[in-house]
Amino acid sequence: MENRERKLALHGGAKAKTSPFGKGKRFGLEEAKELLEALEQNTLFYHGGKKVKQFLHDFNELYGVQYSVAVSSGTAAIHVALGAAGISVGDEVITSPITDQGTIVGILYQNAIPVFADLDPHTYNMDPKSVEARITDKTKAIVAVHLAGNPCDMDAIMDIARRHGLKVIEDCAQSYLTRYKGRLAGTIGDYGCFSTNDFKHMSTGDGGIVTVNSGSEADYYVAHAFADKNYQRFGDAVSRDLTYLAPNYRMTELQGAVGIAQLKKLPWICEQRHRYGDRLTEGIRDLPGIEPHRITEDAWSSYWFYMLRVDEAKLSCTRNEFSKALAAEGIPNSAGYIPKVVYMQPLFQNKQAYLNSHFPFELSTASYEQGLCPVAETILETAVRLPVNEFYTEQDLEETVQAIRKVAEYYSR
């Protein structure tokens, strides 16, 4: 009962976290060298320079893929994959209700309709049964979001897609080097989409990558052109004969240069995060009222963040009170991940993708009412999100575990 009697910092007791969290430099001389070389090329255009090409070559080797396309953001990556997959006006695309808006933007820009499947309550990824239940004769694709470095149940999702003739696009923005049954997330579906903005495992400021997993050169050409206004830039030849609309999502040589150096650090970054997240689970898995972030036995997570859930029926506090008490102990956290499920945003409630228009929502009977995905809604109401960083120390881990235990044991019934 010793821990139970410890006074919370919220009530004037001593903090569980007594030292600052570990920090480190993400960028250094390695990036500077690559940037200088890029500038010395006298061009920063991807087709004329060598840095973006080298970045993609290195990425392809790391991921064991033949084809990938560099783009200007993770949002752009998903749009390119959708466009290359032929998703178009009135098509329905099933995805997760707990994700960044970047997952949704490309769907709507293709004038397709986002449809939301419910989630597993412990992994926070799409429930295959809910995915299949949402399929209609208009469904053309699934965007599987590997949230926080945790892989979706890809065998089940791919089985559903094959049986219904659907394309699968993996959103790996938060899931570098994440593995599912030995396979890297982003190499299982038809396309894998990655982000290199400043809030990801590796950063080029902004940027992204699309893997084309069919192994088809023709599919690669379509994706490559879709990221560049549908211009065909292969070898020395450039074709500007446009057959349909495509955006300009080109990556610059400066982004590619930074990416070359960052990619070399990526395995260490992901390994450090994996170790920290798994050991955090080990430290709190026995606590009453606390549900750890579940990683399935056949998966390997690179933990972009760690999200536990609070069972208010087993604790004498609310989730918000737990979050506040944990913060007082010196552990930064947030109540939930995003403020609300995506479909409760005004864009979906008003069915307005474009100002003064209900297009393309008027082409579908998809609805976005409260309660559409009850598990996802409950996750956001009960979750506490903790940051994970590759520079965190053993002391950071121990003090974080002790802080969670202290708060949980104080409020346990």
Number of C-alpha atoms within 10 A of each C-alpha: 7 7 13 15 10 14 15 20 19 16 9 9 12 15 20 23 22 13 11 11 18 13 11 9 6 13 14 11 9 14 18 14 13 21 21 12 15 24 14 10 14 10 15 21 17 18 18 14 18 18 27 29 19 15 21 22 16 16 21 16 10 15 16 12 17 18 22 21 26 28 31 23 25 25 24 28 32 32 30 31 32 28 22 21 20 15 23 17 16 20 23 27 26 24 26 30 27 27 19 17 12 18 26 23 17 22 27 23 18 21 20 26 28 30 22 26 26 25 24 18 19 17 22 26 26 30 20 22 15 16 23 16 10 18 20 12 8 14 22 24 25 28 28 26 28 28 25 25 28 31 31 26 21 20 14 15 21 19 13 19 19 12 8 16 12 19 22 27 27 28 29 28 32 24 29 28 23 25 21 21 15 10 15 21 28 30 20 19 24 20 27 27 33 27 32 24 19 12 14 18 28 24 22 26 17 17 26 28 27 32 31 29 19 17 13 11 12 10 16 21 18 20 29 28 24 26 27 18 17 22 19 18 15 12 7 7 7 10 11 10 9 12 8 8 10 20 16 16 23 24 25 21 27 23 28 29 28 26 29 24 23 23 18 15 14 17 15 12 20 24 18 19 24 22 14 23 26 19 15 19 18 12 18 19 15 12 14 17 19 21 20 23 25 19 20 16 8 11 18 23 27 29 31 26 19 24 27 21 23 24 17 16 11 14 19 16 20 16 20 17 15 22 25 18 22 28 19 21 25 20 25 15 17 18 21 22 20 13 12 15 23 21 22 18 14 11 14 17 14 13 18 16 18 12 8 7 12 15 19 20 21 13 16 16 8 15 15 19 11 12 11 17 19 13 18 23 21 15 23 20 19 20 24 22 20 20 15 18 21 21 16 18 15 11 15 19 19 15 21 24 20 18 24 24 23 25 26 26 20 19 19 18 12
